[in-house]
Amino acid sequence: MVADSKNILKLLKTVRGQIDGIIKMVEEDKYCINISHQLLASEALINKINKEVLTAHLKSCVNNADSCEERDEKIDEFVSLLGKVMK
């Protein structure tokens, strides 16, 4: 992976901490809206991480493809992934 691995790992560990906190909130029967706020915050951070990973993919993996055919394959993978995200 060409994305900044240190930053990606830091952000993923932050999300893990958020999820642990959400689990605790559920176990303690906290207010639903507060739980939902935390879920949305976690989701936003995961989206940010994914954007960084995909940006690195486009800038590196796609740009550095050895052939037009390989580049097209990588672009097709990216478009397929976007189709899953946009459902």
N, C-alpha and C positions, 0 to 999 in steps of 0.2 A: 504494500500500500504506500502510495506516495504522499498522502495527506500527512499533516503534522501529527505523527503518532502520539507524541507526548500530550499535545492538546486534546486529541481525540480521547485518549485514555482518561485524562483529567475530567473531561466532560461526562464520559460514561460513568466514572466513579461518582460524580455528582448526582447523576440520574439514579444510580443504585442507592445512594443515600436518600434521595427523595422517595423512591419506591419503598424503602425500609420504613420511612416515616409514614407513608400512606398506609402501609400494612398495620402499623401501630395504631394509627387513627381508626382504622376499621375495627381492629381488635378492641379498642376502647370505646367503640360506638359513638364516635364524634359526629358532629353535624354534617349531613350529606353535602351541603354546598361547600363547606370547607374542604372536604375530601375532593370534591370535583375541582375546586381551584387548584389543589395540589396535583391532581391528575393532568389538568391542562398545562400547568407549568412543566411537568415532566415531558409531556407530549411535545411542547414547544422546544425544549432542549434537545430531545431526540431528533426533531425535524432539523434543528440547527446543525447537529452532528452529521446527519445524513447529507445535508447540503454541502458541508465541507468535504465529505468523502466523495460525493458525486462531482463536485467541482474539480477535485484533484484527479479524478478519473478522466474527465474531459481534457484537462490541461496536460495530462501526462500520458495515460494509456491510449487515448484516442489520437492525440497529436503525434505520439511516437510509434504508431503502428508501422510495421515494416512494409506493408503493401496497402493498396486501395481496398483490396478484399478484406484484409484484417481490420482496417479502419471501419469499413461498412459493417462488419460483424459487431464491433464494439459499439457502434452507433445504434445498431438494431437492439443490442442488449439494453442499452440505456433507454431507448424508446419503449421497449417492452416493460422495463421497470416502471417507467412513468405511467404506463397504462394501468399497472397494478395500484399505484399510489392514487390515481385520479378516479378510482371507482367510487 
